[in-house]
Amino acid sequence: MNLESAMQISASGLSAERTRIDVTASNLANANTTKTADGMPYRRKTLIYQATPVDGFQGQLASAMGEDADTVKVVDIVADGSNFKKVYDPGNPDADQNGMVLKPNVDPIVEMANLEDASRSYEANLAALETAKNLALKSISIGAQ
């Protein structure tokens, strides 16, 4: 794999992880939102990823060499279809006649773990991009001598 492909792959990872961090932050921010515009509790969001070949000549070169050179991209943000939580809270204005309130299907512990994982993945992609950049600069300086 060449440096340009490595940079494209790392950059796509950075973008995907940034989106993951944003969606996870939104899930955490709405963990207690019992009523949205549609009258239902907030529904947790998840991402759908897709691997796509590296663009242009670099991707063709990698394929010709028998290497996988796929970038990642977020193709959709979808609602999690899991059930809402039911909590007994008769004083809540959103409670039904039995005092039960539907709460979002967001588990803050799971979201914090996702946030930590996304943060570490982002840092790893950033380090890989930095390494590829430094190698490219070193190659240019060696070639200029």
N, CA, C and O atoms as a DFTB+ gen file, in Angstrom:
580 C
 N C O
     1  1       0.851      -1.179       0.000
     2  2       0.000       0.000       0.000
     3  2       0.894       1.238       0.000
     4  3       1.910       1.281       0.693
     5  1       0.510       2.225      -0.770
     6  2       1.315       3.443      -0.824
     7  2       0.805       4.478       0.180
     8  3      -0.244       4.303       0.799
     9  1       1.568       5.547       0.323
    10  2       1.265       6.552       1.345
    11  2      -0.039       7.291       1.075
    12  3      -0.773       7.611       2.010
    13  1      -0.335       7.565      -0.195
    14  2      -1.571       8.292      -0.501
    15  2      -2.798       7.455      -0.125
    16  3      -3.769       7.980       0.419
    17  1      -2.747       6.148      -0.419
    18  2      -3.851       5.265      -0.029
    19  2      -3.984       5.217       1.480
    20  3      -5.092       5.266       2.014
    21  1      -2.853       5.121       2.172
    22  2      -2.877       5.079       3.637
    23  2      -3.507       6.354       4.194
    24  3      -4.269       6.304       5.160
    25  1      -3.189       7.487       3.585
    26  2      -3.767       8.757       4.047
    27  2      -5.267       8.804       3.789
    28  3      -6.031       9.269       4.635
    29  1      -5.697       8.318       2.610
    30  2      -7.134       8.305       2.301
    31  2      -7.893       7.409       3.281
    32  3      -8.972       7.765       3.753
    33  1      -7.320       6.247       3.579
    34  2      -7.973       5.308       4.489
    35  2      -8.074       5.913       5.895
    36  3      -9.127       5.844       6.529
    37  1      -6.979       6.503       6.372
    38  2      -6.997       7.119       7.703
    39  2      -7.952       8.304       7.761
    40  3      -8.662       8.479       8.751
    41  1      -7.976       9.116       6.712
    42  2      -8.879      10.270       6.681
    43  2     -10.339       9.823       6.697
    44  3     -11.174      10.451       7.348
    45  1     -10.647       8.742       5.986
    46  2     -12.027       8.250       5.996
    47  2     -12.390       7.720       7.384
    48  3     -13.522       7.885       7.839
    49  1     -11.435       7.087       8.050
    50  2     -11.661       6.613       9.411
    51  2     -11.905       7.760      10.372
    52  3     -12.766       7.674      11.248
    53  1     -11.138       8.842      10.206
    54  2     -11.339      10.028      11.044
    55  2     -12.748      10.588      10.871
    56  3     -13.421      10.920      11.846
    57  1     -13.178      10.685       9.628
    58  2     -14.507      11.225       9.346
    59  2     -15.605      10.332       9.932
    60  3     -16.556      10.829      10.535
    61  1     -15.472       9.016       9.755
    62  2     -16.481       8.088      10.271
    63  2     -16.532       8.125      11.801
    64  3     -17.614       8.109      12.389
    65  1     -15.372       8.174      12.437
    66  2     -15.351       8.199      13.902
    67  2     -15.875       9.523      14.441
    68  3     -16.489       9.561      15.507
    69  1     -15.638      10.599      13.718
    70  2     -16.181      11.899      14.144
    71  2     -17.707      11.864      14.118
    72  3     -18.361      12.370      15.030
    73  1     -18.264      11.270      13.078
    74  2     -19.719      11.126      12.996
    75  2     -20.223      10.245      14.134
    76  3     -21.252      10.538      14.743
    77  1     -19.491       9.159      14.420
    78  2     -19.865       8.264      15.518
    79  2     -19.859       9.004      16.858
    80  3     -20.751       8.808      17.683
    81  1     -18.861       9.844      17.069
    82  2     -18.789      10.635      18.305
    83  2     -19.978      11.597      18.390
    84  3     -20.579      11.742      19.454
    85  1     -20.315      12.246      17.287
    86  2     -21.448      13.177      17.274
    87  2     -22.766      12.465      17.585
    88  3     -23.570      12.962      18.373
    89  1     -22.984      11.308      16.968
    90  2     -24.227      10.564      17.195
    91  2     -24.296      10.056      18.630
    92  3     -25.352      10.109      19.260
    93  1     -23.175       9.563      19.148
    94  2     -23.143       9.087      20.524
    95  2     -23.410      10.233      21.497
    96  3     -24.135      10.060      22.476
    97  1     -22.833      11.390      21.236
    98  2     -23.078      12.559      22.090
    99  2     -24.555      12.950      22.059
   100  3     -25.126      13.320      23.085
   101  1     -25.165      12.866      20.885
   102  2     -26.598      13.161      20.778
   103  2     -27.422      12.153      21.573
   104  3     -28.391      12.520      22.237
   105  1     -27.031      10.877      21.501
   106  2     -27.735       9.858      22.286
   107  2     -27.639      10.161      23.775
   108  3     -28.633      10.080      24.496
   109  1     -26.446      10.510      24.229
   110  2     -26.262      10.834      25.655
   111  2     -27.056      12.072      26.056
   112  3     -27.659      12.110      27.129
   113  1     -27.053      13.077      25.196
   114  2     -27.758      14.321      25.509
   115  2     -29.267      14.109      25.612
   116  3     -29.957      14.847      26.316
   117  1     -29.771      13.106      24.912
   118  2     -31.221      12.862      24.904
   119  2     -31.630      11.641      25.717
   120  3     -32.738      11.133      25.549
   121  1     -30.756      11.166      26.591
   122  2     -31.024       9.953      27.370
   123  2     -32.252      10.078      28.265
   124  3     -32.803       9.064      28.694
   125  1     -32.689      11.296      28.554
   126  2     -33.862      11.497      29.411
   127  2     -34.996      12.235      28.698
   128  3     -35.933      12.698      29.347
   129  1     -34.920      12.348      27.382
   130  2     -35.950      13.055      26.615
   131  2     -37.148      12.128      26.418
   132  3     -37.094      11.183      25.631
   133  1     -38.235      12.414      27.146
   134  2     -39.404      11.539      27.100
   135  2     -40.405      11.907      26.019
   136  3     -41.329      11.144      25.739
   137  1     -40.228      13.071      25.411
   138  2     -41.164      13.454      24.352
   139  2     -40.441      14.273      23.287
   140  3     -39.870      15.326      23.572
   141  1     -40.478      13.770      22.060
   142  2     -39.896      14.481      20.914
   143  2     -41.032      15.081      20.094
   144  3     -42.186      15.056      20.522
   145  1     -40.719      15.610      18.940
   146  2     -41.732      16.253      18.095
   147  2     -42.842      15.282      17.679
   148  3     -43.975      15.703      17.447
   149  1     -42.524      13.995      17.583
   150  2     -43.552      13.017      17.201
   151  2     -44.348      12.495      18.401
   152  3     -45.193      11.613      18.248
   153  1     -44.080      13.041      19.595
   154  2     -44.815      12.654      20.785
   155  2     -44.277      11.419      21.490
   156  3     -44.810      11.017      22.525
   157  1     -43.238      10.819      20.949
   158  2     -42.635       9.610      21.521
   159  2     -41.299       9.977      22.169
   160  3     -40.767      11.060      21.925
   161  1     -40.756       9.072      22.997
   162  2     -39.431       9.332      23.568
   163  2     -38.363       9.338      22.475
   164  3     -38.564       8.826      21.374
   165  1     -37.240       9.927      22.814
   166  2     -36.097       9.910      21.899
   167  2     -35.708       8.463      21.616
   168  3     -35.666       7.633      22.524
   169  1     -35.430       8.175      20.370
   170  2     -34.982       6.834      19.984
   171  2     -33.504       6.899      19.636
   172  3     -33.074       7.703      18.808
   173  1     -32.738       6.035      20.287
   174  2     -31.284       5.960      20.095
   175  2     -30.949       5.828      18.604
   176  3     -31.653       5.152      17.854
   177  1     -29.870       6.483      18.194
   178  2     -29.412       6.432      16.802
   179  2     -28.161       5.559      16.695
   180  3     -27.335       5.516      17.607
   181  1     -28.043       4.874      15.577
   182  2     -26.849       4.084      15.275
   183  2     -26.414       4.382      13.841
   184  3     -27.155       4.984      13.064
   185  1     -25.216       3.953      13.512
   186  2     -24.646       4.233      12.188
   187  2     -24.592       2.978      11.331
   188  3     -24.453       1.865      11.836
   189  1     -24.706       3.182      10.026
   190  2     -24.480       2.113       9.050
   191  2     -23.228       2.523       8.274
   192  3     -23.174       3.601       7.682
   193  1     -22.224       1.644       8.288
   194  2     -20.954       1.901       7.602
   195  2     -20.892       1.124       6.298
   196  3     -21.578       0.117       6.121
   197  1     -20.050       1.614       5.385
   198  2     -19.809       0.904       4.136
   199  2     -18.336       1.040       3.774
   200  3     -17.762       2.127       3.847
   201  1     -17.740      -0.071       3.385
   202  2     -16.362      -0.042       2.888
   203  2     -16.414       0.276       1.408
   204  3     -17.180      -0.333       0.662
   205  1     -15.601       1.226       0.985
   206  2     -15.545       1.594      -0.429
   207  2     -14.090       1.594      -0.875
   208  3     -13.210       1.994      -0.113
   209  1     -13.828       1.150      -2.104
   210  2     -12.447       1.125      -2.589
   211  2     -11.840       2.527      -2.622
   212  3     -12.535       3.524      -2.821
   213  1     -10.534       2.570      -2.424
   214  2      -9.811       3.841      -2.525
   215  2     -10.002       4.385      -3.929
   216  3      -9.948       3.640      -4.907
   217  1     -10.226       5.693      -4.022
   218  2     -10.497       6.335      -5.312
   219  2      -9.269       6.426      -6.202
   220  3      -8.129       6.422      -5.736
   221  1      -9.537       6.507      -7.489
   222  2      -8.517       6.868      -8.471
   223  2      -7.425       5.844      -8.696
   224  3      -7.584       4.650      -8.445
   225  1      -6.331       6.354      -9.171
   226  2      -5.186       5.527      -9.555
   227  2      -4.636       4.738      -8.382
   228  3      -4.229       3.587      -8.543
   229  1      -4.620       5.346      -7.205
   230  2      -4.051       4.663      -6.038
   231  2      -4.834       3.393      -5.703
   232  3      -4.245       2.377      -5.335
   233  1      -6.145       3.453      -5.828
   234  2      -6.969       2.276      -5.579
   235  2      -6.748       1.205      -6.628
   236  3      -6.711       0.017      -6.310
   237  1      -6.598       1.626      -7.891
   238  2      -6.324       0.677      -8.969
   239  2      -4.969       0.022      -8.777
   240  3      -4.817      -1.179      -9.001
   241  1      -3.994       0.801      -8.367
   242  2      -2.657       0.275      -8.124
   243  2      -2.677      -0.754      -6.991
   244  3      -2.059      -1.813      -7.103
   245  1      -3.378      -0.450      -5.914
   246  2      -3.461      -1.388      -4.793
   247  2      -4.148      -2.679      -5.215
   248  3      -3.714      -3.769      -4.841
   249  1      -5.228      -2.557      -6.001
   250  2      -5.935      -3.754      -6.476
   251  2      -5.047      -4.591      -7.374
   252  3      -5.052      -5.819      -7.290
   253  1      -4.276      -3.925      -8.241
   254  2      -3.374      -4.645      -9.141
   255  2      -2.301      -5.403      -8.370
   256  3      -1.805      -6.434      -8.824
   257  1      -1.948      -4.878      -7.199
   258  2      -0.936      -5.524      -6.367
   259  2      -1.559      -6.558      -5.424
   260  3      -0.867      -7.140      -4.589
   261  1      -2.875      -6.783      -5.565
   262  2      -3.544      -7.776      -4.737
   263  2      -3.809      -7.312      -3.318
   264  3      -4.014      -8.141      -2.431
   265  1      -3.809      -6.015      -3.083
   266  2      -4.031      -5.478      -1.741
   267  2      -5.448      -4.943      -1.615
   268  3      -6.021      -4.426      -2.573
   269  1      -5.996      -5.075      -0.433
   270  2      -7.273      -4.448      -0.128
   271  2      -6.983      -3.019       0.295
   272  3      -6.170      -2.778       1.188
   273  1      -7.638      -2.094      -0.339
   274  2      -7.467      -0.684       0.006
   275  2      -8.853      -0.053       0.063
   276  3      -9.285       0.622      -0.872
   277  1      -9.533      -0.285       1.167
   278  2     -10.890       0.227       1.327
   279  2     -10.922       1.352       2.345
   280  3     -10.273       1.298       3.389
   281  1     -11.694       2.366       2.009
   282  2     -11.994       3.422       2.958
   283  2     -13.330       3.076       3.606
   284  3     -14.032       2.172       3.154
   285  1     -13.670       3.787       4.647
   286  2     -14.956       3.566       5.313
   287  2     -15.750       4.857       5.235
   288  3     -15.199       5.953       5.330
   289  1     -17.059       4.706       5.061
   290  2     -17.900       5.905       5.116
   291  2     -19.215       5.559       5.781
   292  3     -19.689       4.424       5.723
   293  1     -19.785       6.556       6.406
   294  2     -21.093       6.407       7.041
   295  2     -22.121       6.629       5.946
   296  3     -22.166       7.695       5.332
   297  1     -22.955       5.609       5.702
   298  2     -23.956       5.740       4.654
   299  2     -25.329       6.131       5.193
   300  3     -26.175       6.629       4.451
   301  1     -25.547       5.901       6.497
   302  2     -26.845       6.274       7.056
   303  2     -26.777       6.315       8.586
   304  3     -25.964       5.638       9.214
   305  1     -27.634       7.109       9.141
   306  2     -27.839       7.153      10.589
   307  2     -29.280       6.701      10.789
   308  3     -30.214       7.338      10.302
   309  1     -29.452       5.589      11.513
   310  2     -30.778       4.989      11.659
   311  2     -31.177       4.917      13.129
   312  3     -30.336       4.945      14.028
   313  1     -32.479       4.824      13.342
   314  2     -33.017       4.696      14.695
   315  2     -32.894       3.249      15.163
   316  3     -33.144       2.315      14.402
   317  1     -32.512       3.080      16.406
   318  2     -32.427       1.758      17.034
   319  2     -33.849       1.299      17.335
   320  3     -34.608       2.015      17.987
   321  1     -34.208       0.124      16.869
   322  2     -35.572      -0.375      17.020
   323  2     -35.864      -1.070      18.341
   324  3     -36.949      -1.627      18.513
   325  1     -34.919      -1.050      19.279
   326  2     -35.173      -1.727      20.557
   327  2     -36.267      -0.998      21.344
   328  3     -36.561       0.172      21.101
   329  1     -36.849      -1.720      22.281
   330  2     -37.980      -1.190      23.045
   331  2     -37.572      -0.046      23.969
   332  3     -36.440       0.034      24.446
   333  1     -38.551       0.837      24.200
   334  2     -38.358       1.891      25.188
   335  2     -38.426       1.277      26.582
   336  3     -38.985       0.196      26.765
   337  1     -37.856       1.968      27.556
   338  2     -37.939       1.533      28.949
   339  2     -39.227       2.104      29.542
   340  3     -39.641       3.213      29.203
   341  1     -39.846       1.341      30.422
   342  2     -41.028       1.833      31.144
   343  2     -40.627       2.054      32.599
   344  3     -40.069       1.169      33.248
   345  1     -40.923       3.248      33.092
   346  2     -40.562       3.610      34.456
   347  2     -41.807       4.155      35.153
   348  3     -42.565       4.931      34.572
   349  1     -42.008       3.743      36.399
   350  2     -43.128       4.252      37.184
   351  2     -42.750       5.619      37.734
   352  3     -41.858       5.735      38.575
   353  1     -43.431       6.650      37.256
   354  2     -43.180       8.025      37.683
   355  2     -44.481       8.812      37.531
   356  3     -44.635       9.573      36.576
   357  1     -45.420       8.633      38.468
   358  2     -46.743       9.262      38.321
   359  2     -46.721      10.787      38.310
   360  3     -47.675      11.408      37.842
   361  1     -45.654      11.403      38.815
   362  2     -45.578      12.862      38.822
   363  2     -45.084      13.446      37.506
   364  3     -45.116      14.662      37.322
   365  1     -44.639      12.622      36.614
   366  2     -44.122      13.092      35.328
   367  2     -45.286      13.486      34.426
   368  3     -46.255      12.734      34.316
   369  1     -45.214      14.649      33.777
   370  2     -46.313      15.072      32.902
   371  2     -46.541      14.136      31.708
   372  3     -47.600      14.183      31.083
   373  1     -45.565      13.293      31.390
   374  2     -45.711      12.363      30.274
   375  2     -46.193      10.988      30.729
   376  3     -46.251      10.058      29.924
   377  1     -46.540      10.846      32.016
   378  2     -47.001       9.552      32.543
   379  2     -48.394       9.220      32.007
   380  3     -49.219      10.108      31.795
   381  1     -48.640       7.913      31.789
   382  2     -49.973       7.481      31.365
   383  2     -50.884       7.367      32.596
   384  3     -50.482       7.744      33.697
   385  1     -52.094       6.856      32.418
   386  2     -53.060       6.770      33.512
   387  2     -52.595       5.860      34.648
   388  3     -53.098       5.960      35.766
   389  1     -51.630       4.967      34.366
   390  2     -51.085       4.066      35.396
   391  2     -49.803       4.609      36.019
   392  3     -49.181       3.937      36.842
   393  1     -49.409       5.809      35.639
   394  2     -48.198       6.418      36.178
   395  2     -46.917       5.959      35.505
   396  3     -45.825       6.255      35.991
   397  1     -47.031       5.241      34.392
   398  2     -45.854       4.732      33.678
   399  2     -45.411       5.739      32.610
   400  3     -46.229       6.329      31.904
   401  1     -44.092       5.912      32.519
   402  2     -43.499       6.834      31.544
   403  2     -42.589       6.028      30.630
   404  3     -41.780       5.222      31.089
   405  1     -42.732       6.255      29.339
   406  2     -41.804       5.644      28.384
   407  2     -40.527       6.475      28.357
   408  3     -40.571       7.690      28.163
   409  1     -39.403       5.817      28.550
   410  2     -38.095       6.484      28.538
   411  2     -37.331       6.047      27.297
   412  3     -37.597       4.972      26.758
   413  1     -36.383       6.864      26.833
   414  2     -35.591       6.516      25.654
   415  2     -34.868       5.178      25.825
   416  3     -34.583       4.742      26.940
   417  1     -34.584       4.545      24.692
   418  2     -33.857       3.272      24.688
   419  2     -32.344       3.504      24.675
   420  3     -31.601       2.799      23.993
   421  1     -31.914       4.487      25.424
   422  2     -30.501       4.857      25.507
   423  2     -29.954       4.370      26.840
   424  3     -30.491       4.696      27.899
   425  1     -28.883       3.587      26.782
   426  2     -28.197       3.131      27.992
   427  2     -26.921       3.967      28.116
   428  3     -25.993       3.780      27.330
   429  1     -26.856       4.884      29.086
   430  2     -25.685       5.760      29.192
   431  2     -24.361       5.013      29.338
   432  3     -23.330       5.502      28.875
   433  1     -24.367       3.852      29.964
   434  2     -23.125       3.087      30.117
   435  2     -22.640       2.585      28.761
   436  3     -21.452       2.665      28.450
   437  1     -23.566       2.069      27.961
   438  2     -23.215       1.612      26.606
   439  2     -22.719       2.784      25.768
   440  3     -21.739       2.657      25.035
   441  1     -23.392       3.921      25.876
   442  2     -23.002       5.096      25.093
   443  2     -21.620       5.607      25.508
   444  3     -20.830       6.016      24.658
   445  1     -21.331       5.583      26.797
   446  2     -19.995       6.010      27.253
   447  2     -18.917       5.061      26.742
   448  3     -17.830       5.500      26.367
   449  1     -19.214       3.763      26.725
   450  2     -18.256       2.790      26.174
   451  2     -18.061       3.038      24.674
   452  3     -16.938       2.974      24.174
   453  1     -19.154       3.319      23.961
   454  2     -19.053       3.636      22.526
   455  2     -18.241       4.904      22.299
   456  3     -17.447       4.986      21.362
   457  1     -18.448       5.889      23.164
   458  2     -17.719       7.144      23.044
   459  2     -16.222       6.926      23.265
   460  3     -15.396       7.480      22.539
   461  1     -15.881       6.128      24.255
   462  2     -14.472       5.811      24.521
   463  2     -13.851       5.054      23.351
   464  3     -12.726       5.346      22.945
   465  1     -14.585       4.082      22.810
   466  2     -14.096       3.306      21.672
   467  2     -13.905       4.198      20.445
   468  3     -12.892       4.097      19.754
   469  1     -14.867       5.058      20.182
   470  2     -14.768       5.966      19.034
   471  2     -13.598       6.928      19.204
   472  3     -12.886       7.224      18.245
   473  1     -13.403       7.410      20.419
   474  2     -12.301       8.326      20.696
   475  2     -10.954       7.652      20.449
   476  3     -10.056       8.252      19.859
   477  1     -10.815       6.417      20.896
   478  2      -9.557       5.694      20.687
   479  2      -9.330       5.370      19.211
   480  3      -8.203       5.447      18.722
   481  1     -10.390       5.013      18.511
   482  2     -10.276       4.754      17.074
   483  2      -9.885       6.024      16.327
   484  3      -9.074       5.988      15.401
   485  1     -10.471       7.146      16.740
   486  2     -10.128       8.433      16.128
   487  2      -8.645       8.728      16.338
   488  3      -7.947       9.119      15.403
   489  1      -8.168       8.541      17.568
   490  2      -6.757       8.785      17.875
   491  2      -5.840       7.863      17.068
   492  3      -4.785       8.295      16.604
   493  1      -6.232       6.599      16.898
   494  2      -5.420       5.654      16.123
   495  2      -5.351       6.074      14.658
   496  3      -4.286       6.006      14.044
   497  1      -6.473       6.505      14.097
   498  2      -6.475       6.970      12.707
   499  2      -5.651       8.238      12.552
   500  3      -4.966       8.422      11.546
   501  1      -5.718       9.109      13.548
   502  2      -4.931      10.335      13.519
   503  2      -3.434      10.022      13.564
   504  3      -2.646      10.637      12.846
   505  1      -3.047       9.065      14.409
   506  2      -1.638       8.659      14.492
   507  2      -1.176       8.032      13.186
   508  3      -0.060       8.298      12.739
   509  1      -2.014       7.204      12.564
   510  2      -1.656       6.584      11.285
   511  2      -1.507       7.640      10.189
   512  3      -0.597       7.563       9.363
   513  1      -2.401       8.619      10.189
   514  2      -2.318       9.700       9.204
   515  2      -1.052      10.525       9.411
   516  3      -0.378      10.887       8.447
   517  1      -0.734      10.817      10.652
   518  2       0.479      11.577      10.982
   519  2       1.729      10.819      10.552
   520  3       2.669      11.413      10.024
   521  1       1.741       9.512      10.779
   522  2       2.882       8.692      10.370
   523  2       3.036       8.691       8.855
   524  3       4.148       8.835       8.348
   525  1       1.948       8.531       8.134
   526  2       2.004       8.554       6.663
   527  2       2.487       9.909       6.169
   528  3       3.277       9.985       5.228
   529  1       2.017      10.971       6.796
   530  2       2.453      12.319       6.412
   531  2       3.955      12.486       6.644
   532  3       4.667      13.006       5.784
   533  1       4.431      12.044       7.803
   534  2       5.866      12.156       8.100
   535  2       6.709      11.328       7.144
   536  3       7.787      11.761       6.738
   537  1       6.232      10.142       6.778
   538  2       6.954       9.319       5.801
   539  2       7.005       9.999       4.441
   540  3       8.031       9.965       3.762
   541  1       5.898      10.615       4.047
   542  2       5.863      11.322       2.766
   543  2       6.839      12.497       2.779
   544  3       7.562      12.714       1.806
   545  1       6.863      13.250       3.871
   546  2       7.791      14.384       3.969
   547  2       9.242      13.905       3.958
   548  3      10.105      14.534       3.344
   549  1       9.503      12.801       4.635
   550  2      10.856      12.244       4.659
   551  2      11.262      11.788       3.254
   552  3      12.404      11.993       2.841
   553  1      10.344      11.181       2.532
   554  2      10.615      10.739       1.164
   555  2      10.940      11.920       0.257
   556  3      11.838      11.851      -0.583
   557  1      10.203      12.990       0.443
   558  2      10.460      14.189      -0.369
   559  2      11.830      14.773      -0.039
   560  3      12.566      15.170      -0.942
   561  1      12.174      14.827       1.235
   562  2      13.479      15.398       1.607
   563  2      14.627      14.510       1.124
   564  3      15.678      15.023       0.742
   565  1      14.443      13.195       1.135
   566  2      15.482      12.300       0.627
   567  2      15.619      12.465      -0.886
   568  3      16.729      12.478      -1.417
   569  1      14.486      12.591      -1.575
   570  2      14.496      12.764      -3.026
   571  2      15.091      14.097      -3.450
   572  3      15.614      14.216      -4.558
   573  1      15.019      15.096      -2.589
   574  2      15.511      16.427      -2.935
   575  2      17.030      16.535      -2.755
   576  3      17.638      17.512      -3.194
   577  1      17.636      15.549      -2.118
   578  2      19.082      15.633      -1.867
   579  2      19.894      15.187      -3.038
   580  3      21.123      15.202      -2.977
